[in-house]
Amino acid sequence: MLLALAFQFVMQHQDAIRAGADQIAAPGAVDERSLAGSIPDVSRAVLTCYHKSARMTAVEIAPAAYNDAPQYGADGSAVLRIYYTGFSQARYAMTVALMARGTPEQAEMRVVVLDDTALVPYARGCPLQDWTPVTS
């Protein structure tokens, strides 16, 4: 009975459901100044770009750099494991390669998602998937 009601609701409100799904999948905004901050600040900016409603709980830095960083033209890299809660307060983890290039005056950053345990896919349109200027 409950399943039938849910199906009926979905069929009658397809546009609203599609708009809601698009809103969830949309990338968050990136404050380029936060990219020049501490690892927790950068991790929070990365996470909210990919999952707007996520709340970071912890971050770990892997002992090794990202092996594929040179193919992106990066001068350096780090692998971060970002722990977070979603809208439902469920716990998830996202592993990203954080890459950098340039000089301190003209630094750029790029992120590659290596793994994400969330049920809702991360926003593929996050601007950090391309080289993004880092401003102080």
C-alpha positions in Angstrom: 0.0 0.0 0.0 2.8 2.4 1.0 4.7 1.6 -2.1 1.7 2.2 -4.3 1.2 5.6 -2.7 4.8 6.5 -3.2 4.6 5.4 -6.9 1.5 7.4 -7.4 3.1 10.5 -5.8 6.2 10.1 -8.1 4.1 9.7 -11.2 2.0 12.8 -10.3 5.0 15.1 -9.3 7.7 14.2 -11.8 8.8 17.7 -12.4 9.1 18.6 -8.7 11.1 15.4 -8.1 13.4 16.1 -11.1 13.9 19.6 -9.9 14.7 18.4 -6.4 17.2 15.8 -7.7 18.8 18.5 -9.9 19.2 20.7 -6.8 20.8 17.9 -4.8 23.2 17.1 -7.7 24.2 20.7 -8.4 27.7 21.7 -7.3 28.2 24.1 -4.4 30.0 27.4 -4.8 33.8 27.6 -4.3 35.3 30.5 -2.4 38.8 30.7 -3.9 40.1 32.4 -0.7 39.3 29.2 1.3 41.6 27.2 -1.0 44.6 29.1 0.4 43.7 28.2 3.9 44.4 25.3 6.2 43.8 21.6 5.3 40.5 21.6 7.2 39.4 24.8 5.3 40.4 23.4 1.9 38.8 20.0 2.7 35.5 21.8 3.7 35.6 23.8 0.5 36.2 20.6 -1.6 33.4 18.7 0.2 30.8 21.4 -0.1 31.6 21.8 -3.8 30.8 18.2 -4.4 28.0 17.8 -1.7 26.4 21.1 -0.9 24.5 19.9 2.2 27.4 17.8 3.7 29.0 18.6 7.0 32.6 17.6 7.4 33.5 15.7 10.6 37.2 14.9 10.1 39.9 14.8 7.5 43.0 12.6 7.1 46.0 13.1 4.9 47.4 10.0 3.3 51.1 9.3 3.7 51.7 9.1 -0.1 51.1 11.6 -2.9 48.7 11.0 -5.8 50.7 8.9 -8.3 48.8 10.2 -11.4 49.3 13.9 -10.5 52.0 14.4 -13.2 49.5 13.5 -16.0 47.4 16.5 -14.8 50.4 18.8 -14.9 50.5 19.1 -11.1 53.6 20.2 -9.3 52.5 18.5 -6.1 49.6 16.6 -4.6 48.1 15.1 -1.5 45.4 12.4 -1.0 42.7 13.4 1.5 40.1 11.3 3.1 37.2 13.5 4.1 34.7 12.2 6.6 31.3 13.8 6.6 27.6 13.5 7.4 24.9 13.9 4.9 21.4 15.5 5.1 20.1 12.4 6.9 23.0 12.5 9.3 24.4 9.2 7.9 28.2 9.0 7.9 30.2 8.9 4.6 33.8 9.3 3.4 35.2 10.9 0.3 38.7 10.3 -0.9 40.1 13.0 -3.2 43.4 13.8 -4.8 44.3 17.5 -4.2 46.7 18.8 -6.8 48.5 22.1 -7.0 50.7 23.9 -9.6 52.1 27.3 -10.2 53.9 29.8 -7.9 52.6 31.2 -4.6 51.6 34.3 -6.5 49.7 32.4 -9.2 48.8 29.1 -7.6 46.1 26.8 -9.0 44.4 23.8 -7.5 42.5 20.9 -8.9 40.7 17.9 -7.3 40.0 14.4 -8.5 37.5 12.3 -6.6 38.9 8.9 -6.1 36.1 7.4 -4.0 32.9 8.5 -2.3 30.7 6.3 -0.1 27.6 8.5 -0.3 24.4 7.1 -1.8 23.8 10.4 -3.6 26.4 10.9 -6.3 28.7 13.8 -5.9 28.2 16.9 -8.1 30.1 16.3 -11.3 30.0 20.0 -12.2 32.2 21.1 -9.3 34.5 23.8 -10.6 37.4 22.2 -8.7 37.5 19.4 -11.3 39.4 21.9 -13.4 42.4 24.1 -12.5 41.0 26.8 -10.2 43.0 29.9 -9.1 43.9 30.1 -5.4 43.6 33.6 -4.0 44.9 34.7 -0.7 
